[in-house]
Amino acid sequence: MSVRRLRTSRRRVGVIAAAVAVLLLGGVMMAVNAGAAAAGCRVAYTVASQWQGGFTANVAVTNLGDPVNGWRLAWTFPSGQQVTQAWNASVSTSGGRTTATNASYNPAIPTNGSVSFGFNGSWAGSNAAPTSFDLNGVTCTGNVGQPSPSSSSSTPPQPGDAMATVAAMQPGTNIGNTLDAIPDETSWGNPLITRELLRHYRSQGYRSVRLPVTWTNHHGPAPDYTIDAAWLARVRQVVDWALAEDLYVLLNLHHDSWQWINTYPSDKANVLARYRALWTQISTTFRDHPQRLTFENINEPQFANSTDDQSYPLLHELNVDFVNLVRRTGGNNATRVLVLPTLFTNADQPKLDALLATINGLNDRNLAATIHFYGFWPFSVNNSGFTRYNAEVEQDLIGTFDRVYNTFVARRIPVIMGEWAVLNYDHNRPGVQNRGELLKFFEAVGYQARIRNVTTMLWDAGQFLNRQTLQWRDQGLFDLMKASWTTRSATASSDQVFVARSTAVTNRSLTLNLNGASFQGLRHGNTNLVDGTDYTVSGSTLTLTASALTRLLGDRSYGVKAAVEARFSQGAPWQISVISYDTPIVANANGTTSAFAVPTQFRGDILATMEAKYADGTPAGPLNWTTYKEFWTHVQPDYTAGTLILKPEFFAEVTDGARVTLTFHFWSGAQATCHVTKSGTTVTGTTT
């Protein structure tokens, strides 16, 4: 987590998990001398996911002969499959023969180098994998000039195969705000890590854990910076427990990044001495541990008073120093996978390019890149009106995965998304994101990670798994995440159907986003609803009939009256809440800038966002580029007390004496309006 997210961390509290069908044509790659004149190639064809009538495949081509500049890979589908969409290559079909041609940015494959592309396809009857490929007219037999040896896809990753090691880590989770808490493990409200917790993660399908560790408060002074023996033993205990539970582990320096590493530009000698001392001790302690332990040198690296262009060479120096230092400690560290971050672990292209240059210069095949992803910022914190998972939010997500794939994965450099979630999701602050919109985001992350071969590690600081009870705080959300490791889940335009109590009940429709699935039916509790009577489906439109809604609404008192599950041929079900409501009513209020709340009759409705405008229509309060304010930071609903709370952070940036019109937007589509005026620390609110 960054220093910005650290401020709320105490409150703010998965691409290959199951087996996938892998066809390795030719098996183990044979050694080829530099400059060999013979031609040869190897192809790994992977069906990453499959659904009725469709599938996603990834293809990795390794050149075992002379360097290639401009490639064409051809094959025949044994079951008549068709490619419908491709990435990182252009794909065409003629006479039953399918041909993939390089994109403009990936024409070169050096000797022993690889290139990857992927596609979505359709099938009927069966989806058998191709049995033969040829590269530029040469059949890929797996070696040069002789039949290839046999191989097994179950062979565990070996030193030197960072791609396989990182793939085996998918999916992963963080144990956040714990060993990285300041000053001690339980300081930020989480319990001590137990072996039972690690066993539970493994039982739920996780293959790796990231252990963020802050070392600052646990070592002595210069020049030795000796790590406290008890602290080092505790970290080792947790690492050993995780390994014993068959988990991979990613161990790092965490909040040290902003506590002292960020002063590197002005204090190079001292920072470097401390950095080297800590990593020397950590590396020496763990050098004989198995390769399932990996090291990440710095969490979210940043440098004080430095531009990005000034920071790139600084991070390059620390990354290179880390790799050289760890390698020198010997043992398994000689080939251990080491994970290097981009600046801020951001996935903007210049930051990716800077890290790529570092990795290329190191010429070490046991390196991986890491970035973090918390989604499109306005959506992830609910400000600027981004309450829904819309096209802009989705394009930000897809663009991130495209960039990391094209920059690293396509070049056989593995990527770990070391943290991901949305910034302000927290079980203690319900409603920051609508649950259905959040589910769409999580489903899309799982899908993009899977087709782009990116290993993901959920940022969980206690907001997803209750570590006291070892139960998921939202089982449905976890079920969807788990499904995304192997397939897609269908979603819908909303997970809520609002029916006004003051009007007659009529049919209500939702648009289904099938994501390759087929609709199977609706269920209420243990009862299957009846097609044609309780609902109808036409194309992607699901309609609940008035008669079914009348039955589900019961006495029509305000609130959620029923939960209906839409079930599909694959993935997690989609839950739809049937809600009885009327337009909320707000009342006059008086208070102060530190304690002001608008009395509100919610009448079954749910707050989505709030707008604030001055009389001339310009934005009022914080975020002066938008009229929409940030959920919970500036406005917070209290459904139990019946109030809408305006926070001191909102009034801190409101012009004294100016009348501000507040428009509260609710998920039913209803709105309620009031006006507030600040005079010093006094606030008056009226509805007229």
C-alpha positions in Angstrom: 0.0 0.0 0.0 1.1 3.6 -0.7 1.4 6.3 2.0 -1.8 7.8 0.7 -3.7 4.5 1.3 -1.9 4.0 4.6 -3.8 6.9 6.1 -7.0 4.9 5.8 -5.5 1.4 6.2 -6.7 0.8 9.7 -10.3 1.4 8.5 -10.0 0.0 5.0 -9.8 -3.1 5.8 -7.5 -14.9 -8.6 -3.7 -17.2 -14.0 -4.0 -20.5 -13.4 -5.4 -21.8 -10.1 -7.0 -25.0 -11.2 -5.4 -27.2 -13.9 -5.8 -26.0 -17.5 -5.4 -28.1 -20.6 -1.9 -27.6 -21.9 -0.5 -29.2 -25.0 3.3 -28.9 -25.3 4.3 -29.8 -28.8 7.8 -31.2 -28.8 8.3 -31.1 -25.0 11.6 -30.0 -23.5 13.7 -27.5 -25.5 17.1 -28.8 -26.6 20.2 -26.7 -26.2 21.0 -24.8 -29.4 24.4 -23.2 -30.0 24.4 -19.5 -30.8 24.5 -18.9 -34.5 23.0 -22.3 -35.3 21.8 -22.4 -38.9 19.1 -25.1 -38.5 15.5 -24.1 -38.2 13.2 -25.4 -35.4 10.5 -24.3 -33.0 8.3 -25.3 -30.1 4.7 -24.3 -29.4 2.8 -24.3 -26.2 -1.0 -24.2 -26.8 -3.1 -23.5 -23.7 -6.9 -23.5 -23.4 -7.2 -20.9 -20.6 -11.0 -21.2 -20.3 -13.9 -22.9 -22.1 -17.6 -22.5 -22.1 -20.5 -23.8 -24.2 -19.6 -22.9 -27.8 -16.6 -20.8 -27.0 -13.1 -20.8 -25.5 -10.0 -18.7 -24.9 -6.5 -20.0 -25.9 -3.0 -18.7 -25.4 -0.1 -19.7 -27.8 3.6 -19.4 -27.0 6.1 -19.9 -29.8 9.8 -20.6 -29.0 12.3 -20.2 -31.9 15.0 -22.9 -31.7 16.7 -21.9 -34.9 18.2 -18.7 -36.4 16.7 -15.4 -35.4 13.3 -14.7 -37.1 12.2 -11.2 -38.2 8.6 -11.6 -39.3 6.7 -14.7 -38.3 3.7 -16.7 -39.4 2.4 -19.7 -37.4 0.0 -22.0 -39.1 -2.1 -25.0 -37.9 -5.3 -26.9 -38.5 -8.0 -27.3 -35.9 -9.0 -31.0 -35.6 -12.6 -30.2 -34.7 -13.3 -27.3 -37.0 -12.9 -24.6 -34.4 -12.9 -20.9 -35.6 -11.0 -17.9 -34.2 -13.3 -15.0 -33.5 -11.0 -12.5 -31.9 -7.2 -12.3 -31.5 -4.6 -10.2 -29.7 -0.9 -9.7 -30.3 -1.3 -11.3 -33.8 -3.5 -11.2 -36.9 -5.4 -14.4 -37.5 -7.0 -15.6 -40.7 -8.4 -18.9 -42.0 -8.3 -20.3 -45.5 -9.3 -23.8 -46.6 -9.4 -25.1 -43.0 -5.9 -23.8 -42.3 -5.5 -21.1 -39.6 -2.6 -18.7 -39.8 -1.4 -16.2 -37.1 0.9 -13.4 -38.4 3.0 -11.1 -36.2 1.7 -7.7 -35.1 3.8 -4.6 -36.0 5.4 -4.5 -32.6 6.5 -8.2 -32.2 8.0 -9.4 -35.5 11.3 -10.5 -34.1 12.0 -13.9 -32.3 15.7 -14.3 -31.4 17.3 -17.8 -31.1 15.8 -19.4 -28.0 13.4 -16.4 -27.7 9.6 -16.6 -27.5 6.6 -14.7 -28.6 3.0 -15.1 -27.4 -0.5 -14.3 -28.7 -4.0 -15.3 -27.7 -7.4 -15.6 -29.2 -11.1 -16.3 -28.5 -12.7 -19.0 -30.5 -15.9 -20.9 -31.2 -16.5 -24.7 -31.2 -19.3 -27.2 -31.7 -19.2 -30.8 -30.7 -15.7 -30.9 -29.3 -12.7 -28.6 -28.7 -9.6 -30.8 -29.4 -6.3 -29.1 -29.4 -4.2 -28.8 -32.6 -1.6 -31.5 -33.0 0.9 -29.8 -35.3 2.1 -26.3 -36.0 4.6 -24.8 -38.5 6.5 -21.6 -38.1 7.3 -19.8 -41.4 6.8 -23.2 -43.2 8.9 -25.2 -40.8 7.1 -27.9 -38.7 7.6 -27.3 -34.9 9.0 -30.6 -33.6 10.4 -29.2 -30.4 14.1 -29.2 -31.3 16.6 -28.8 -34.2 17.1 -31.7 -36.5 15.8 -34.6 -34.4 12.6 -35.8 -32.8 11.8 -34.1 -29.5 11.9 -35.9 -26.2 8.8 -36.6 -24.3 7.6 -34.3 -21.5 5.0 -33.9 -18.9 2.9 -30.8 -18.2 2.9 -31.8 -14.5 6.7 -31.2 -14.1 7.1 -28.6 -11.3 8.8 -25.3 -12.2 12.5 -25.5 -12.3 15.1 -22.8 -11.5 15.4 -20.6 -14.5 11.7 -20.9 -15.4 10.4 -17.7 -13.8 7.3 -17.8 -16.0 6.3 -21.2 -14.7 7.1 -20.2 -11.1 4.9 -17.1 -11.2 2.1 -18.9 -13.0 2.2 -21.5 -10.2 1.6 -18.6 -7.7 -1.8 -17.8 -9.2 -4.0 -16.9 -7.4 -2.5 -15.1 -4.5 -3.5 -12.9 -1.6 -1.9 -10.4 0.7 -1.9 -10.7 4.5 -2.0 -6.9 4.8 -1.8 -4.5 7.7 -0.2 -7.2 9.8 3.6 -7.8 9.6 3.7 -4.4 7.8 1.7 -2.7 10.6 3.6 0.0 12.6 5.0 -0.6 15.0 3.9 -4.2 15.6 1.9 -7.0 14.0 -1.4 -6.3 15.8 -1.1 -2.5 15.9 -3.6 -1.9 13.1 -6.3 -4.2 14.4 -5.6 -7.5 12.8 -4.8 -10.7 14.9 -1.5 -12.5 14.8 -1.0 -14.6 11.7 -1.6 -18.3 12.5 -0.8 -21.5 10.7 -4.6 -22.1 10.6 -5.0 -18.9 8.6 -2.5 -20.0 6.1 -4.1 -23.5 5.9 -7.4 -21.8 5.3 -6.1 -19.7 2.4 -4.8 -22.9 0.8 -8.0 -24.7 1.4 -9.9 -21.9 -0.4 -7.8 -22.3 -3.5 -5.0 -19.8 -3.0 -1.6 -20.8 -4.2 0.5 -17.9 -2.8 0.6 -15.3 -0.1 2.4 -12.0 -0.2 3.8 -11.1 3.2 4.3 -7.3 3.4 6.8 -6.7 6.2 7.9 -3.3 7.6 11.4 -3.6 9.1 12.0 0.0 10.2 11.0 -0.5 13.8 12.7 -3.9 14.1 16.4 -3.3 13.6 19.3 -1.6 15.3 21.3 1.5 14.4 24.0 2.1 11.8 26.4 0.8 10.7 25.1 -2.8 11.1 21.3 -2.2 11.2 21.0 -5.6 12.9 17.4 -7.0 12.6 15.9 -7.9 16.0 16.3 -11.6 16.4 12.8 -12.1 17.7 11.3 -10.2 14.7 13.4 -12.1 12.2 12.4 -15.4 13.9 8.7 -14.4 13.7 8.9 -13.6 10.0 10.7 -16.9 9.4 8.0 -18.7 11.4 5.3 -17.3 9.2 7.2 -18.0 6.0 7.9 -21.6 7.1 4.2 -22.2 8.0 3.1 -20.9 4.6 5.6 -23.2 2.8 4.5 -26.1 4.9 1.0 -25.5 3.7 2.1 -25.7 0.1 1.9 -22.0 -0.5 4.3 -19.9 -2.5 5.5 -16.8 -0.6 6.4 -13.3 -1.7 8.4 -11.5 1.0 9.3 -7.8 0.8 10.3 -4.5 2.4 7.0 -2.7 2.7 6.4 0.7 4.4 10.2 1.2 4.6 9.6 2.6 1.1 8.2 5.9 2.4 9.8 5.8 5.9 13.4 6.1 4.7 14.0 4.7 1.2 12.3 7.7 -0.3 15.1 9.9 1.0 17.6 8.2 -1.4 18.0 11.3 -3.7 19.4 13.4 -0.8 20.9 10.6 1.4 22.3 8.0 -0.9 25.1 6.6 1.3 22.9 6.0 4.4 19.9 4.7 2.5 22.1 2.3 0.5 23.9 1.1 3.5 20.7 0.4 5.4 19.0 -1.2 2.3 22.0 -3.5 1.7 22.3 -4.4 5.4 18.6 -5.5 5.6 18.6 -7.4 2.4 21.9 -9.1 3.2 20.4 -10.4 6.5 17.1 -11.4 5.0 18.8 -13.1 2.0 21.2 -15.0 4.2 18.5 -16.1 6.6 16.4 -17.6 3.7 19.1 -18.6 1.2 18.4 -22.3 1.7 14.7 -22.0 1.6 12.9 -23.6 -1.4 12.2 -21.8 -4.6 8.6 -21.3 -3.6 9.9 -18.4 -1.5 10.3 -15.2 -3.7 11.7 -11.8 -2.8 10.3 -8.3 -3.7 12.8 -5.6 -2.9 10.6 -2.5 -2.4 6.8 -1.9 -2.0 5.6 1.1 -4.1 9.0 2.8 -4.5 8.9 6.6 -4.4 11.5 9.3 -4.1 11.1 12.6 -2.3 11.2 15.8 -4.3 11.9 13.9 -7.5 10.1 13.9 -10.9 9.4 10.6 -12.7 12.4 11.2 -15.0 14.6 11.8 -12.0 13.3 8.8 -10.2 13.8 6.2 -13.0 17.6 6.0 -12.6 17.3 6.0 -8.8 15.0 3.0 -8.9 17.2 1.3 -11.5 20.1 1.6 -9.1 18.2 0.0 -6.2 16.8 -2.7 -8.3 20.1 -3.7 -9.8 21.8 -3.5 -6.4 19.1 -5.8 -4.9 19.5 -8.4 -7.6 23.3 -8.5 -7.4 23.3 -8.6 -3.6 20.8 -11.5 -3.3 22.6 -13.5 -6.0 25.9 -13.2 -4.2 24.5 -14.7 -1.0 24.4 -18.1 -2.8 22.3 -21.2 -2.0 18.9 -21.1 -3.6 19.2 -17.3 -3.9 21.4 -17.9 -6.9 18.3 -18.8 -8.9 15.4 -17.6 -6.7 12.8 -15.5 -8.5 13.3 -11.9 -7.6 10.4 -9.4 -8.1 11.2 -5.9 -9.2 8.6 -3.0 -9.1 7.9 -0.1 -11.4 8.0 3.4 -10.0 5.1 3.6 -7.5 4.2 0.1 -8.9 2.2 2.0 -11.4 1.3 0.6 -14.8 1.6 3.7 -17.0 3.7 2.9 -20.1 6.8 5.1 -19.3 7.1 3.3 -15.9 6.7 -0.1 -17.5 9.3 0.8 -20.1 11.8 2.0 -17.5 11.5 -1.3 -15.6 11.8 -3.3 -18.9 15.1 -1.6 -19.6 16.4 -2.6 -16.1 15.3 -6.2 -16.6 16.8 -6.4 -20.0 20.1 -5.0 -18.8 20.3 -7.5 -15.9 20.1 -10.4 -18.3 18.8 -12.6 -15.5 16.0 -15.1 -16.4 14.8 -15.4 -12.8 13.2 -12.0 -12.6 9.6 -10.9 -12.5 7.9 -7.5 -12.7 5.3 -6.2 -10.3 2.6 -3.6 -10.5 -0.4 -2.7 -8.4 -4.0 -2.1 -9.6 -6.9 -0.4 -7.8 -9.0 0.4 -10.8 -10.0 3.7 -12.3 -9.6 6.1 -9.3 -13.0 7.9 -9.4 -14.8 4.6 -9.5 -12.5 3.0 -6.8 -13.4 5.8 -4.3 -16.8 6.8 -5.8 -16.3 10.4 -6.7 -16.8 12.5 -9.8 -20.1 10.6 -10.5 -18.4 7.2 -11.3 -20.9 5.0 -9.4 -21.1 2.4 -12.2 -18.7 0.0 -13.9 -19.0 1.8 -17.2 -17.0 1.8 -20.4 -14.4 4.2 -19.1 -13.8 2.2 -16.0 -13.6 -1.0 -18.1 -11.2 0.5 -20.6 -8.9 1.7 -17.9 -8.8 -1.9 -16.6 -8.3 -3.5 -20.0 -5.6 -0.9 -20.9 -3.7 -1.8 -17.8 -3.6 -5.5 -18.6 -2.8 -4.9 -22.2 0.2 -2.7 -21.3 1.7 -5.1 -18.8 1.1 -8.1 -21.2 2.7 -6.4 -24.2 5.6 -4.9 -22.3 6.5 -8.0 -20.2 4.5 -11.2 -20.6 4.8 -11.2 -24.4 8.6 -11.0 -23.9 8.5 -14.0 -21.4 8.9 -11.7 -18.4 6.3 -12.8 -15.8 4.1 -10.2 -14.0 2.7 -10.2 -10.5 -0.1 -7.8 -9.7 1.1 -7.6 -6.2 -1.9 -5.7 -4.9 -5.4 -5.3 -6.4 -8.9 -4.4 -5.2 -10.7 -1.1 -5.2 -9.3 1.6 -2.9 -12.2 2.3 -0.6 -13.9 -1.1 -0.4 -14.3 -1.9 3.3 -16.9 -3.9 5.3 -16.8 -1.1 7.8 -18.0 1.5 5.2 -20.8 -0.2 3.3 -22.1 1.4 0.1 -19.0 3.1 -1.1 -19.4 1.0 -4.2 -22.7 -0.6 -5.2 -22.2 -4.4 -4.8 -23.3 -5.3 -8.3 -20.9 -2.8 -9.9 -18.1 -4.0 -7.6 -18.8 -7.6 -8.7 -18.5 -6.6 -12.4 -15.1 -5.0 -11.7 -13.8 -8.1 -9.8 -15.1 -10.4 -12.5 -13.3 -8.4 -15.2 -10.0 -8.4 -13.3 -10.1 -12.2 -13.0 -10.9 -12.6 -16.7 -8.2 -10.2 -17.9 -5.6 -11.7 -15.6 -6.4 -15.2 -16.9 -6.2 -14.4 -20.6 -3.1 -12.2 -20.1 -1.3 -14.7 -17.8 -0.8 -12.2 -15.0 -0.6 -13.5 -11.4 -2.8 -11.5 -9.0 -2.5 -11.0 -5.3 -5.6 -9.6 -3.7 -5.0 -6.8 -1.2 -6.7 -8.1 1.9 -6.1 -6.2 5.1 -9.1 -7.9 6.8 -11.9 -6.5 4.6 -12.4 -9.7 2.7 -11.6 -12.5 5.1 -12.5 -12.3 8.7 -9.3 -13.6 10.3 -11.0 -14.2 13.6 -13.6 -16.6 12.3 -11.9 -17.6 9.0 -15.1 -16.7 7.2 -15.6 -14.6 4.1 -17.3 -11.3 4.9 -19.1 -11.6 1.5 -19.3 -15.2 0.4 -20.9 -14.3 -2.9 -18.0 -11.9 -3.8 -15.4 -14.6 -2.9 -17.4 -17.2 -5.0 -17.2 -14.9 -8.0 -13.5 -14.3 -7.5 -12.8 -18.0 -7.2 -14.9 -18.7 -10.3 -12.8 -16.1 -12.2 -9.7 -18.2 -11.7 -11.0 -20.7 -14.2 -14.0 -19.3 -16.1 -16.2 -16.3 -16.5 -19.4 -15.4 -14.5 -22.4 -13.7 -16.0 -23.5 -10.3 -14.6 -26.5 -8.0 -15.2 -27.1 -4.3 -15.7 -28.0 -4.1 -12.0 -28.3 -6.3 -9.0 -31.3 -4.3 -7.7 -35.0 -4.1 -8.8 -36.7 -1.1 -7.2 -40.5 -1.1 -7.0 -42.2 2.1 -5.7 -44.7 1.3 -2.9 -46.9 4.2 -4.0 -47.5 2.8 -7.5 -48.9 -0.3 -9.1 -46.5 -3.2 -9.6 -45.4 -3.7 -13.2 -42.9 -5.9 -15.0 -39.2 -5.0 -14.4 -36.4 -5.9 -16.8 -32.6 -6.2 -16.5 -30.0 -6.7 -19.3 -27.8 -9.8 -18.9 -24.1 -9.7 -19.6 -23.7 -13.4 -20.3 -19.9 -13.4 -20.8 -20.0 -16.7 -22.7 -22.5 -18.4 -20.3 -26.1 -19.4 -21.0 -29.0 -18.5 -18.7 -30.4 -21.5 -16.7 -33.1 -20.1 -14.4 -34.1 -18.0 -11.4 -34.4 -19.2 -7.9 -35.8 -17.7 -4.7 -34.5 -19.5 -1.7 -35.1 -23.2 -2.5 -37.8 -22.5 -5.0 -37.2 -22.4 -8.7 -39.2 -19.6 -10.4 -41.3 -20.6 -13.4 -40.2 -19.5 -16.9 -43.1 -17.8 -18.7 -45.0 -17.2 -15.5 -42.5 -15.6 -13.1 -40.0 -14.4 -15.6 -39.2 -14.3 -19.3 -35.9 -14.2 -21.2 -35.6 -12.7 -24.6 -32.1 -12.5 -25.9 -30.1 -10.8 -23.2 -33.2 -9.2 -21.5 -34.5 -10.8 -18.3 -37.9 -9.7 -17.2 -39.5 -10.3 -13.8 -43.3 -10.4 -14.2 -45.6 -8.2 -12.2 -47.2 -11.3 -10.6 -43.9 -12.6 -9.4 -42.8 -9.2 -8.1 -46.1 -8.8 -6.2 -45.6 -12.2 -4.5 -41.9 -11.4 -3.7 -42.7 -7.9 -2.3 -45.2 -9.3 0.2 -46.5 -6.6 2.5 -44.5 -4.0 0.5 -42.9 -2.5 3.6 -39.8 -0.5 2.8 -36.5 -2.3 2.2 -35.1 -5.5 0.6 -38.1 -7.9 0.4 -36.5 -10.8 -1.5 -33.3 -12.0 -3.0 -33.5 -13.8 -6.3 -30.6 -15.7 -7.8 -30.0 -15.9 -11.6 -28.1 -19.1 -12.4 -26.0 -19.7 -15.4 -24.1 -22.6 -17.1 -20.8 -21.5 -15.6 -19.4 -19.2 -12.9 -21.1 -17.8 -9.9 -24.8 -16.9 -9.7 -26.0 -13.3 -9.9 -28.1 -12.1 -6.9 -30.9 -9.7 -7.5 -32.4 -7.8 -4.6 -36.1 -6.9 -4.9 -36.6 -3.6 -3.0 -39.7 -1.7 -2.0 -39.2 2.0 -1.8 -40.6 5.5 -2.1 -38.7 8.7 -2.9 -36.6 9.7 0.2 -37.5 12.9 2.1 -35.0 15.2 3.7 -35.7 17.9 6.4 -34.2 21.1 7.6 -31.1 20.9 9.8 -28.7 23.0 12.0 -25.2 22.1 13.1 -21.5 22.9 12.8 -18.8 22.1 10.3 -17.6 19.3 12.5 -21.1 17.8 13.2 -23.8 18.3 10.6 -26.4 15.8 9.5 -29.5 16.1 7.3 -32.5 14.2 8.8 -33.6 11.8 6.1 -36.5 9.3 5.6 -34.7 6.9 3.3 -38.0 4.9 2.8 -36.1 1.9 1.5 -33.8 3.7 -0.9 -30.0 3.6 -0.9 -27.6 6.6 -1.5 -25.5 6.4 -4.6 -23.7 9.8 -4.6 -24.1 13.5 -3.8 -23.7 16.6 -5.9 -22.8 20.1 -4.5 -23.2 23.3 -6.5 -23.0 27.0 -5.9 -25.8 29.3 -7.1 -24.1 29.7 -10.5 -23.9 26.0 -11.0 -20.1 25.6 -10.4 -18.9 22.8 -8.2 -18.9 23.5 -4.4 -16.6 21.9 -1.9 -13.6 19.5 -2.5 -12.9 18.1 -6.0 -13.5 21.4 -7.6 -13.5 19.9 -11.1 -16.7 18.0 -10.5 -20.0 18.6 -8.7 -20.0 15.0 -7.4 -18.4 14.5 -4.0 -16.6 11.5 -2.6 -18.7 8.9 -0.9 -18.0 8.5 2.9 -15.1 11.0 2.8 -17.5 13.9 2.1 -21.0 12.4 2.6 -22.0 9.3 4.6 -25.5 7.8 5.0 -26.6 6.5 8.4 -29.6 4.4 7.7 -30.1 3.4 11.3 -30.1 7.0 12.6 -32.0 8.3 9.5 -29.4 11.0 8.5 -27.1 12.0 5.7 -23.8 13.1 7.4 -21.8 15.9 5.8 -18.1 15.5 6.8 -15.7 18.3 8.0 -13.6 17.5 4.9 -16.5 18.8 2.8 -17.1 22.0 4.7 -13.3 22.7 4.8 -13.5 23.7 1.1 -16.9 25.4 1.0 -17.0 29.2 0.6 -18.2 31.0 3.7 -21.6 32.6 3.3 -22.3 31.0 -0.1 -25.5 29.0 -0.5 -24.8 25.4 -1.7 -27.4 23.2 -3.3 -27.0 19.5 -2.4 -28.6 16.9 -4.6 -28.7 13.4 -3.2 -28.8 10.7 -5.9 -30.3 7.3 -4.9 -30.0 3.9 -6.6 -33.7 3.8 -7.5 -33.1 6.9 -9.6 -34.9 9.2 -7.1 -33.3 12.5 -5.9 -33.7 14.7 -2.8 -32.5 18.3 -2.5 -31.5 20.6 0.3 -29.5 23.8 0.6 -26.7 24.5 3.2 -24.9 27.7 4.1 -21.7 27.9 6.2 -21.1 30.9 8.4 -17.8 30.3 10.3 -18.3 27.0 12.0 -22.1 27.2 11.9 -24.1 25.4 9.2 -27.7 25.9 8.4 -29.7 23.5 6.1 -33.1 24.1 4.5 -35.2 22.3 2.0 -36.6 25.5 0.4 
